[in-house]
Amino acid sequence: MFMKYLTFFIYQLILFSAAIAIDFFSRIYIDKTFNFANFCVIGLNILIVLLIVNLFNRFSDIRLLNKIVLTMLAFVSAAIFIGITIGEIIF
């Protein structure tokens, strides 16, 4: 049972890391006018959200409360990991 929790957490960590990295690196391309770069970023973020929702449905044997706690922990871990990786968080 522990492996299912760990697998769910790692999937969430990877997806949230990708979403945060896409948001951070795409800010220089997003303008006030809607262009192709904005469309691509929105499409990638929608794809990541759909994958996250699919994970919630795929791991049906994990309780909802545990999924929510693991998702919040994965989001915070991804934010710290990406922040340290790109140099926004300095110790």
Residue pairs with C-beta under 8 A, 6 or more apart in sequence:
4 59
4 61
4 62
5 62
5 66
5 70
7 59
8 55
8 59
8 62
8 67
8 70
9 70
9 73
9 74
11 55
12 52
12 55
12 70
12 71
12 74
12 75
13 74
13 77
13 78
13 81
15 48
15 51
15 52
15 55
16 52
16 74
16 75
16 78
16 79
17 78
17 81
17 82
18 48
19 45
19 48
19 78
20 78
20 79
20 82
21 82
21 86
22 41
22 44
22 45
22 48
23 41
23 45
24 82
24 86
26 37
26 40
26 41
29 37
29 38
29 41
30 37
30 38
30 41
31 37
31 38
52 71
56 67
59 67
62 70
80 89
82 88
83 89
